[in-house]
């Protein structure tokens, strides 16, 4: 399975993850998360593969998360509503998001990337 790395070039954490992947020789397809966020169905697959609570896919430190008041809204939203919202706005998705449809990593922690994606 090909590895897809959803990244935002203005994000320090994304740049660190990209550098780690490159330094470790891990091949990946870079996808701009803001310009081309994953579709609702792709997000559903990512969510299921991650084993995480769907709310963990949200970028809780983002400006738009706060502007939309999502801290208060998410607890009452259905999974379908959350998936639609995430698919509609790449800035709402926690990043970097790296997946091969079976394994998922969110954010940048070198030890988690090492465990998930190996390297040299």
N, C-alpha and C positions, 0 to 999 in steps of 0.2 A: 504494500500500500504506500502510495506517495504521501509524504509529509507536507501538510499545508501550514504555513505560518502566517496568521493574520496579524499584521503589524501596522503601526502608525508611526511614520517617520519623524514626527516631532516628539515622540515619547522616549524618554531616556531608558525606561525599562525594556521597551521593544528593541532599542538599539543594542542594549546589553545582551538580550537573548539572541538577536541576529548574529552578533559577533561571536557568541559562544558556539552557536550552531556552525558557523563558518570555521572557527578555530578548531573545532572537533571533527571537521570533515563530514558533517551530517548534511546530506542533500535535502533541499526543501524548496517548495514553491512559495515565493513571497506574495502575499495578497494584501493590498491596502485595505485595512478594515473599515476605514471611513468611506472610501469610494466604492468598495465592493464588499459590504458585510455579508456574512453567510445568510442564506435563505432561511425561512422559517423551518423547512423540513431538514435542512442541513444542521441548523441549531438543535432541532429535536434529536437528531442522531448524536451530535456532540454531547448534549446534555445526558442522554441515556448512557453513552459510553463512559462519561466521566464519573457516573455514580454520585454526583453532587446534587445538593438541593438546587433547583433551578435559579433561585435568587443569588447563588454564588457566581453566576455568569454575569451579573451586573457589575459595572465599574462604579462602586459606591463612592469613590473619591472624585468622580468627574463633576464638572460644572453642570452639565445637563441633567444628571441624576438629581442634584439638589434643586435646580430650577423647576423640574417637573414634580418635585415633592414626592419622589418615589419611595423614600423611606416609610412614609405613611400609607402610600397607595399599594405597594407590593403585597402586603399581607392579605389584602382583600381581592387581589387580581387572580384570575384563573391562569392555569399553565398556558392555555392558548393565547390569552391576552399578553402574558409576559413574553412568549415567543414572538408574537407579532411585533411588540414594541422593540425587542432586541434586533429583529431582522430589519426594522425600519430605520435604525440609527446605530451605526457602527461605534459611535462614541459612547454608547451605553454599555458596550460589551467589555468585560474585563480583558485586559491585554497584557502581554501578548497571549494570543490563543493559538496553541499549536496542536495539531491533530493529524492522525492518519485514519480516522474513522473508528479505530479500535482503542487507541490511547489518546488521552487529552491532558495537556498541561495548561494551566492558567497562571499568568504572572511569571516572574523570573526568580527562580531559586536554582542555582547551579546544580545542587545535589538532586533536585527533582528532575531537571533536564537530563542529567547524567543517567539517572535510574530509568527514565522513560525512553530516551533517544540514544543512549550509549555514547558513541563518539569513537575516537581513535582507538 
